[in-house]
Amino acid sequence: MNKVELIESLASRTNLSKADAGRAVDALFTADGVIATELSGGGRVQITGFGTFQVRDRAARTGRDPRTGQPIAIKAAKVPSFKAGQGLKDALNP
């Protein structure tokens, strides 16, 4: 499912117009949306029964340049992560 299909599905399930559903999807999932804003501020977003979005620290490490095989340093970074909640897991494994 892509963004357009998500908007259409949301609109049909909630009786919203496609424009309103599109604004709702954008408010949640864009780079300046609710979830990204909360994560960039160091917080987390927990949706009971669905899952939790949070920021994790990835340690610095040594990788390899695929063209030359030479080792390269990969800097530490903060990365977004999602952990599925029990309700979502149960929906996938009835």
LINQUIWO-V428627 format. One record per residue. N is the residue number from 1. PSI is psi in whole degrees, -180 to 180 (999 if undefined). BURIAL is b if it has 24 or more other ideal C-beta (glycine too) atoms within 12 Angstrom, else e. Layout:
BEGIN
n={N	N}
psi={PSI	PSI}
burial={BURIAL	BURIAL}
END
This chain:
BEGIN
n={1	2	3	4	5	6	7	8	9	10	11	12	13	14	15	16	17	18	19	20	21	22	23	24	25	26	27	28	29	30	31	32	33	34	35	36	37	38	39	40	41	42	43	44	45	46	47	48	49	50	51	52	53	54	55	56	57	58	59	60	61	62	63	64	65	66	67	68	69	70	71	72	73	74	75	76	77	78	79	80	81	82	83	84	85	86	87	88	89	90	91	92	93	94}
psi={130	-177	-44	-44	-37	-45	-45	-41	-43	-43	-43	-32	-25	0	28	158	161	-34	-44	-42	-39	-41	-37	-45	-45	-38	-28	-45	-1	172	-23	21	-178	-48	-50	-39	-44	-43	-41	-23	3	2	-170	159	116	121	104	131	-13	-57	-175	130	133	171	135	151	130	127	156	150	171	130	-172	138	120	-26	-42	-21	1	144	143	150	130	121	157	151	158	132	144	147	158	130	121	140	169	-36	-42	-43	-43	-35	-31	-22	73	999}
burial={e	e	e	e	e	e	b	e	e	b	e	e	e	e	e	e	e	e	e	e	b	e	e	b	b	e	e	b	b	e	e	e	e	e	b	e	e	e	b	e	e	e	e	e	b	e	e	e	e	e	e	b	b	e	e	e	e	e	e	e	e	e	e	e	e	e	e	e	e	e	e	e	e	e	e	e	e	e	e	e	e	e	e	e	e	e	e	e	e	e	e	e	e	e}
END
